[in-house]
Amino acid sequence: MFVPDPQAAHAAGARRRASTGPIHPKPFDAGAQGPLAGVRVVDLSRLMAGNMLSVQLADFGADVVKVESERGDTLRAVGAGGISTNWKVYGRNKRSVCVDLRTPEGIDIVRRLVRDADVFVESFKPGVAEKMGLGPDDLLAIRPELVIARISGWGQTGPYRHKPGFGTLAEGYAGFAAINGFADREPVLPPMFLGDMTAGLSGALAVLVALHARDAHGAAGQVIDVSLFEPLLSILGPAAANYVMTGEIKARTGSRSSNTAPRNAYRTRDGKWLCLSSSTQAMAERLFRAIGRAELIDDPRYATNVQRVQHAEALDAIVGEFIAARDLDANLAFFEEAGVTVGPIQDIAQIVQDHYVIEREALVELPDDDVGSLPMHNITPRLSATPGTFRRPAPALGENNREILLPLLGEHEYERLAGLGVIRTR
């Protein structure tokens, strides 16, 4: 388990206050009600995908109870600046109980929690939950209305179902890495949890569909099979269809697009970068006029999008030369005036200071016991009538043992199991 370093956390807090802009502060409101209030989620998942799934539900009011072992969710071990930053972001709005899942009593506690739950989330390797007595048949016998979300690398069926799987493997296997990067370099894996995040979002959508089917149409509970692989495959667009139609394997094109041109990252005179996209015929023609090259509109190499894609390298040289002669701010002002779609390529230091991010409240400051306050992404998407809410910070391991388990077990049984170490206290 990640052990916070108080001195490092204090230093990180000082750096944060000195380096971030006036990000809008938000309080936690324990009494706030979101649109999913009344939905109880029992979450036994670990790491990113399950936590991404359950934080979507928690942000909109679901009561997410994280059931953790004595070491805690593995996500607690992913930190920076002396604190568990990943846990603080993706553990928000949840409650934590800590029990020994290696004991029959610990498993029985989970089964009791399921009695009045609406959703159960797990990310064990296929077959493990069944061995624990927490498989779908076991849980649906207790709670027939239960929606069970099972997250795994390769799914609950198929020849790879028993193989271990992390997002990295799915990102390679699903074809994302093969098309990411430059043609003369190695394939590039994403520097963030792309496979886990897409699986978590896909899983959250599936949970809401299953709850709607149950509550609006009288359907029974059901099992949701979420692999890390398939959501990634689904966001690659018509890759398979394109291959079948042409027999061609899409080459890596860096920041260029194989669908539209010009589209790339361009270096400015002051050594900064901007991104430009001309995804429509009208936008491409507007760009040509803006840079003083209206003759390109009728040039057979650039007259249509198909032709522009075929001659993207030469076209990038023309556009890039114009951009390279001006500083970033001058480029942005010029193209904005011309109505051409460009934008700066920002790093996180620029993002936390960016006026759009601040005014839009894309990032918010939430109270934090370790560093005073901590910036993190706002609740998304935004609903006009039933928005999400910030109700509680990410809990310490087992922080909610007593408030959740005491009514479930009774005083005598709670104290007995705590004394045996089945219920783990902080």
C-alpha positions as CSV (number, residue, x, y, z in Angstrom):
1,M,0.0,0.0,0.0
2,F,1.2,3.5,-0.8
3,V,2.4,5.2,2.4
4,P,2.0,9.0,2.3
5,D,5.1,11.1,3.1
6,P,3.9,14.1,5.2
7,Q,7.0,16.2,4.4
8,A,6.7,15.4,0.6
9,A,3.0,16.2,0.8
10,H,3.7,19.5,2.5
11,A,6.2,20.5,-0.2
12,A,3.9,19.4,-2.9
13,G,1.1,21.5,-1.4
14,A,3.4,24.6,-1.5
15,R,4.4,23.9,-5.1
16,R,0.7,23.4,-6.0
17,R,-0.3,26.8,-4.5
18,A,2.6,28.5,-6.4
19,S,2.0,26.8,-9.8
20,T,-1.7,26.6,-10.4
21,G,-4.0,29.3,-11.4
22,P,-7.1,30.5,-9.7
23,I,-8.9,27.2,-10.2
24,H,-12.5,27.4,-8.9
25,P,-12.8,26.0,-5.4
26,K,-15.7,23.5,-4.7
27,P,-16.8,22.3,-1.3
28,F,-17.8,18.8,-0.4
29,D,-21.5,18.7,0.5
30,A,-22.4,15.5,2.3
31,G,-26.1,16.2,2.0
32,A,-26.1,16.8,-1.7
33,Q,-28.4,14.5,-3.8
34,G,-27.5,13.4,-7.3
35,P,-29.8,11.7,-9.9
36,L,-28.5,8.3,-8.9
37,A,-29.2,8.7,-5.2
38,G,-30.6,5.5,-3.8
39,V,-28.5,3.3,-6.1
40,R,-26.1,1.2,-4.0
41,V,-22.9,-0.1,-5.6
42,V,-20.6,-2.7,-4.0
43,D,-17.3,-2.4,-5.7
44,L,-14.6,-5.1,-5.3
45,S,-12.6,-3.9,-8.4
46,R,-9.0,-2.8,-8.3
47,L,-6.9,-0.3,-10.3
48,M,-8.2,1.9,-13.0
49,A,-11.0,0.4,-15.0
50,G,-13.3,-0.5,-12.1
51,N,-12.6,2.8,-10.3
52,M,-13.4,4.7,-13.5
53,L,-16.6,2.9,-13.8
54,S,-17.7,3.4,-10.2
55,V,-16.6,7.0,-10.0
56,Q,-19.0,7.9,-12.9
57,L,-21.8,6.4,-10.8
58,A,-20.6,8.0,-7.6
59,D,-20.3,11.5,-9.1
60,F,-23.9,11.3,-10.0
61,G,-25.1,10.3,-6.5
62,A,-24.7,6.5,-6.3
63,D,-23.6,5.2,-2.9
64,V,-20.4,3.3,-3.9
65,V,-19.0,1.1,-1.2
66,K,-15.4,0.0,-1.9
67,V,-14.7,-3.3,-0.3
68,E,-10.9,-3.5,0.2
69,S,-8.5,-6.0,1.6
70,E,-5.9,-5.1,4.2
71,R,-3.5,-3.7,1.6
72,G,-6.3,-1.5,0.0
73,D,-7.1,-0.9,-3.6
74,T,-4.0,-1.1,-5.7
75,L,-4.8,2.4,-6.9
76,R,-3.8,3.7,-3.5
77,A,-0.2,2.8,-4.4
78,V,-0.1,5.2,-7.4
79,G,0.9,8.6,-6.1
80,A,3.0,11.7,-6.6
81,G,4.4,14.3,-4.3
82,G,4.0,12.1,-1.3
83,I,0.2,11.5,-1.6
84,S,-2.0,8.9,-3.4
85,T,-3.2,11.3,-6.1
86,N,-4.9,8.7,-8.3
87,W,-6.9,7.4,-5.3
88,K,-7.9,10.9,-4.4
89,V,-9.3,11.6,-7.9
90,Y,-10.9,8.3,-8.6
91,G,-11.9,7.4,-5.0
92,R,-13.9,10.6,-4.5
93,N,-17.6,10.3,-3.6
94,K,-17.0,6.7,-2.4
95,R,-17.0,4.9,1.0
96,S,-14.5,2.3,2.1
97,V,-14.8,-0.9,4.2
98,C,-11.8,-3.1,4.8
99,V,-12.3,-6.8,5.3
100,D,-10.2,-10.0,5.0
101,L,-11.5,-11.6,1.8
102,R,-9.4,-14.7,2.5
103,T,-11.8,-15.7,5.3
104,P,-15.3,-17.1,5.1
105,E,-16.5,-14.3,7.4
106,G,-15.1,-11.7,5.0
107,I,-16.9,-13.3,2.1
108,D,-20.1,-13.4,4.1
109,I,-19.8,-9.7,4.7
110,V,-19.7,-9.1,1.0
111,R,-22.7,-11.3,0.5
112,R,-24.6,-9.4,3.1
113,L,-23.8,-6.1,1.5
114,V,-25.2,-7.5,-1.8
115,R,-28.6,-8.1,-0.2
116,D,-29.7,-4.5,-0.8
117,A,-27.2,-3.6,-3.5
118,D,-28.2,-2.6,-7.1
119,V,-24.8,-3.0,-8.7
120,F,-21.8,-5.3,-8.0
121,V,-18.4,-4.5,-9.7
122,E,-15.4,-6.8,-9.8
123,S,-12.2,-7.1,-11.8
124,F,-10.9,-10.5,-10.8
125,K,-9.4,-12.8,-13.4
126,P,-12.3,-14.9,-14.8
127,G,-13.2,-17.8,-12.5
128,V,-11.7,-16.2,-9.3
129,A,-15.0,-14.7,-8.1
130,E,-16.7,-18.1,-8.5
131,K,-14.0,-19.8,-6.4
132,M,-14.6,-17.1,-3.7
133,G,-18.4,-17.8,-3.7
134,L,-19.0,-14.4,-5.3
135,G,-19.8,-15.6,-8.9
136,P,-22.9,-14.4,-10.7
137,D,-24.9,-17.5,-9.8
138,D,-24.1,-17.0,-6.1
139,L,-24.9,-13.3,-6.1
140,L,-28.1,-13.5,-8.2
141,A,-29.4,-16.1,-5.9
142,I,-29.1,-13.6,-3.1
143,R,-30.3,-10.6,-5.1
144,P,-32.1,-11.4,-8.4
145,E,-32.3,-7.7,-9.3
146,L,-28.5,-7.3,-9.1
147,V,-26.6,-5.8,-12.0
148,I,-23.1,-7.4,-12.1
149,A,-20.3,-5.7,-13.9
150,R,-17.3,-8.0,-14.5
151,I,-14.1,-6.3,-15.8
152,S,-11.2,-8.4,-17.2
153,G,-8.5,-8.1,-19.8
154,W,-10.0,-10.3,-22.4
155,G,-13.6,-11.0,-21.3
156,Q,-15.4,-13.9,-19.6
157,T,-15.4,-16.0,-22.8
158,G,-13.0,-16.9,-25.5
159,P,-9.6,-18.6,-25.6
160,Y,-7.8,-15.8,-23.7
161,R,-10.3,-15.4,-20.9
162,H,-7.9,-16.9,-18.3
163,K,-4.9,-14.9,-19.4
164,P,-3.9,-11.9,-17.2
165,G,-4.6,-8.6,-18.9
166,F,-3.6,-5.1,-18.3
167,G,-4.6,-2.0,-20.4
168,T,-1.1,-2.0,-22.0
169,L,-1.7,-5.4,-23.5
170,A,-5.1,-4.4,-24.8
171,E,-3.7,-1.2,-26.3
172,G,-1.2,-3.3,-28.2
173,Y,-3.5,-6.1,-29.1
174,A,-6.5,-4.0,-30.2
175,G,-4.5,-2.1,-32.8
176,F,-4.1,1.3,-31.1
177,A,-0.3,1.2,-30.7
178,A,0.1,0.0,-34.3
179,I,-1.4,3.2,-35.7
180,N,0.0,5.6,-33.1
181,G,3.3,7.3,-33.7
182,F,5.5,7.9,-36.7
183,A,6.1,5.6,-39.6
184,D,9.9,5.4,-39.1
185,R,9.7,4.8,-35.4
186,E,8.4,2.2,-33.0
187,P,4.6,1.9,-32.3
188,V,3.7,4.1,-29.4
189,L,1.7,3.0,-26.4
190,P,-0.4,5.8,-24.7
191,P,1.3,7.4,-21.7
192,M,-1.9,7.1,-19.7
193,F,-4.6,4.5,-18.8
194,L,-6.4,4.6,-22.1
195,G,-7.5,0.9,-22.2
196,D,-8.7,1.1,-18.6
197,M,-10.5,4.4,-19.0
198,T,-12.4,3.4,-22.1
199,A,-13.4,0.1,-20.4
200,G,-14.6,2.1,-17.3
201,L,-16.7,4.5,-19.4
202,S,-18.1,1.6,-21.4
203,G,-18.9,-0.3,-18.3
204,A,-20.6,2.7,-16.6
205,L,-22.9,3.1,-19.7
206,A,-23.7,-0.6,-19.6
207,V,-24.6,-0.4,-15.9
208,L,-27.0,2.4,-16.5
209,V,-28.6,0.5,-19.5
210,A,-29.1,-2.5,-17.3
211,L,-30.6,-0.5,-14.4
212,H,-33.0,1.2,-16.8
213,A,-34.0,-2.2,-18.3
214,R,-34.6,-3.5,-14.8
215,D,-36.5,-0.5,-13.4
216,A,-38.4,0.7,-16.5
217,H,-39.1,-2.6,-18.2
218,G,-39.2,-5.1,-15.3
219,A,-36.1,-7.0,-16.5
220,A,-34.2,-9.1,-14.1
221,G,-30.7,-8.5,-13.0
222,Q,-28.0,-9.4,-15.4
223,V,-24.2,-9.8,-16.0
224,I,-22.1,-7.3,-17.9
225,D,-19.0,-8.6,-19.5
226,V,-16.5,-5.8,-19.9
227,S,-13.1,-6.5,-21.5
228,L,-10.3,-4.0,-21.7
229,F,-9.8,-5.0,-25.4
230,E,-13.2,-4.5,-27.0
231,P,-13.9,-0.8,-26.0
232,L,-10.5,0.1,-27.4
233,L,-11.3,-1.8,-30.7
234,S,-14.6,0.1,-30.9
235,I,-13.1,3.6,-30.8
236,L,-10.7,2.8,-33.7
237,G,-13.5,3.5,-36.1
238,P,-14.0,1.6,-39.3
239,A,-10.5,0.1,-39.3
240,A,-11.6,-3.4,-40.0
241,A,-14.1,-2.3,-42.7
242,N,-11.4,-0.1,-44.3
243,Y,-9.0,-3.0,-44.4
244,V,-11.5,-5.4,-45.9
245,M,-12.4,-2.8,-48.6
246,T,-8.8,-1.9,-49.6
247,G,-6.6,-4.7,-48.3
248,E,-4.3,-2.0,-46.9
249,I,-2.9,-1.7,-43.4
250,K,-3.1,1.8,-42.1
251,A,0.5,3.2,-41.6
252,R,1.5,5.3,-38.7
253,T,1.3,9.0,-39.8
254,G,2.3,10.8,-36.7
255,S,0.0,13.8,-36.1
256,R,-1.4,13.6,-39.6
257,S,-4.8,12.1,-40.3
258,S,-5.5,9.5,-42.9
259,N,-8.9,11.0,-43.4
260,T,-8.4,14.8,-43.8
261,A,-5.6,17.2,-44.7
262,P,-4.1,19.4,-43.7
263,R,-4.1,18.2,-40.2
264,N,-1.0,18.2,-38.1
265,A,1.1,19.7,-35.3
266,Y,3.1,22.7,-36.5
267,R,6.1,24.3,-34.8
268,T,6.0,28.1,-34.4
269,R,8.9,30.6,-34.6
270,D,9.2,30.8,-30.8
271,G,9.6,27.0,-30.5
272,K,6.0,26.3,-29.4
273,W,3.4,24.2,-31.2
274,L,-0.1,24.5,-32.5
275,C,-2.5,22.0,-34.0
276,L,-4.5,22.7,-37.1
277,S,-7.3,20.8,-38.7
278,S,-9.2,21.4,-41.9
279,S,-11.8,18.7,-41.8
280,T,-14.2,20.2,-44.3
281,Q,-13.8,21.5,-47.9
282,A,-14.9,25.0,-46.8
283,M,-12.3,25.1,-44.0
284,A,-9.5,24.0,-46.3
285,E,-10.4,26.7,-48.8
286,R,-10.5,29.3,-46.0
287,L,-7.1,28.3,-44.8
288,F,-5.6,28.6,-48.4
289,R,-7.0,32.1,-48.7
290,A,-5.8,33.1,-45.3
291,I,-2.2,32.2,-45.9
292,G,-2.3,33.9,-49.3
293,R,-2.4,30.7,-51.4
294,A,-5.8,30.8,-52.9
295,E,-4.5,29.2,-56.1
296,L,-4.3,25.9,-54.1
297,I,-8.1,25.7,-54.2
298,D,-8.0,24.8,-57.9
299,D,-4.7,22.9,-57.8
300,P,-5.5,19.3,-58.8
301,R,-3.2,18.1,-55.9
302,Y,-5.2,19.9,-53.3
303,A,-8.7,20.6,-54.8
304,T,-10.4,17.8,-52.9
305,N,-9.9,16.1,-49.5
306,V,-8.9,12.8,-51.2
307,Q,-6.2,14.6,-53.2
308,R,-5.1,16.6,-50.2
309,V,-4.6,13.4,-48.1
310,Q,-2.6,11.9,-51.0
311,H,-0.3,15.0,-51.0
312,A,-0.3,15.7,-47.3
313,E,3.5,15.9,-46.9
314,A,3.8,18.7,-49.6
315,L,0.8,20.5,-48.2
316,D,2.2,20.3,-44.6
317,A,5.4,22.0,-45.9
318,I,3.3,24.9,-47.3
319,V,1.3,25.4,-44.2
320,G,4.2,24.7,-41.9
321,E,6.4,27.3,-43.6
322,F,3.7,30.0,-43.0
323,I,3.3,29.0,-39.3
324,A,7.0,28.8,-38.7
325,A,7.5,32.4,-39.7
326,R,5.3,33.6,-36.8
327,D,5.2,33.2,-33.0
328,L,2.5,31.1,-31.4
329,D,0.4,34.0,-30.2
330,A,0.6,35.8,-33.6
331,N,-0.5,32.6,-35.3
332,L,-3.4,32.0,-33.0
333,A,-4.6,35.6,-33.4
334,F,-4.2,35.5,-37.2
335,F,-6.0,32.3,-37.7
336,E,-8.8,33.1,-35.3
337,E,-9.4,36.3,-37.2
338,A,-9.5,34.3,-40.4
339,G,-11.9,31.7,-38.9
340,V,-9.5,28.8,-39.3
341,T,-9.6,26.0,-36.8
342,V,-6.3,26.1,-34.9
343,G,-5.3,25.8,-31.2
344,P,-2.2,25.7,-29.0
345,I,-0.7,22.4,-27.9
346,Q,-0.5,22.7,-24.1
347,D,1.2,20.8,-21.4
348,I,-0.4,20.4,-17.9
349,A,1.5,23.4,-16.5
350,Q,-0.3,25.6,-19.1
351,I,-3.6,23.8,-18.7
352,V,-3.9,24.6,-15.0
353,Q,-3.3,28.3,-15.8
354,D,-5.5,28.4,-18.9
355,H,-8.3,31.0,-18.8
356,Y,-10.7,28.7,-20.6
357,V,-10.1,25.8,-18.3
358,I,-10.6,28.1,-15.3
359,E,-13.7,29.9,-16.5
360,R,-15.3,26.7,-17.8
361,E,-14.4,25.0,-14.4
362,A,-13.1,22.0,-16.3
363,L,-10.7,21.7,-13.3
364,V,-11.9,22.4,-9.7
365,E,-10.1,22.7,-6.4
366,L,-11.5,20.3,-3.8
367,P,-10.6,20.3,0.0
368,D,-7.8,17.9,0.9
369,D,-6.6,16.9,4.3
370,D,-3.0,16.4,3.2
371,V,-2.3,19.6,1.1
372,G,-5.3,21.8,1.8
373,S,-6.9,21.5,-1.6
374,L,-6.2,19.5,-4.7
375,P,-7.2,20.2,-8.3
376,M,-9.0,17.5,-10.3
377,H,-11.3,17.2,-13.2
378,N,-14.9,18.4,-12.7
379,I,-17.8,16.1,-13.0
380,T,-18.5,15.2,-16.6
381,P,-20.7,15.2,-18.6
382,R,-22.7,18.2,-17.5
383,L,-26.4,17.8,-17.0
384,S,-28.6,20.9,-16.7
385,A,-31.4,19.5,-14.5
386,T,-29.7,16.7,-12.6
387,P,-26.0,17.4,-12.3
388,G,-23.4,15.4,-10.4
389,T,-22.3,16.4,-6.9
390,F,-19.1,16.4,-4.8
391,R,-20.3,14.8,-1.5
392,R,-17.1,13.3,0.0
393,P,-13.4,13.1,-0.5
394,A,-11.7,9.7,-1.3
395,P,-11.9,7.7,1.9
396,A,-9.0,6.4,4.0
397,L,-8.8,2.6,4.0
398,G,-11.7,1.2,6.0
399,E,-12.8,4.7,7.0
400,N,-16.5,3.7,6.8
401,N,-16.3,0.3,8.4
402,R,-18.4,1.2,11.4
403,E,-21.1,3.2,9.7
404,I,-21.7,0.6,7.0
405,L,-21.0,-2.7,8.8
406,L,-22.3,-2.0,12.3
407,P,-26.0,-1.8,11.1
408,L,-25.4,-4.8,8.9
409,L,-23.8,-7.1,11.5
410,G,-24.9,-5.7,14.9
411,E,-22.7,-4.5,17.7
412,H,-21.7,-8.0,19.0
413,E,-20.8,-9.5,15.6
414,Y,-19.0,-6.4,14.5
415,E,-16.8,-6.3,17.5
416,R,-16.1,-10.1,17.3
417,L,-15.1,-9.9,13.6
418,A,-13.0,-6.8,14.3
419,G,-11.2,-8.6,17.1
420,L,-10.5,-11.5,14.8
421,G,-9.1,-9.2,12.1
422,V,-11.8,-10.0,9.6
423,I,-12.8,-6.3,9.7
424,R,-9.7,-4.3,9.3
425,T,-9.4,-1.0,11.2
426,R,-7.1,1.8,10.3
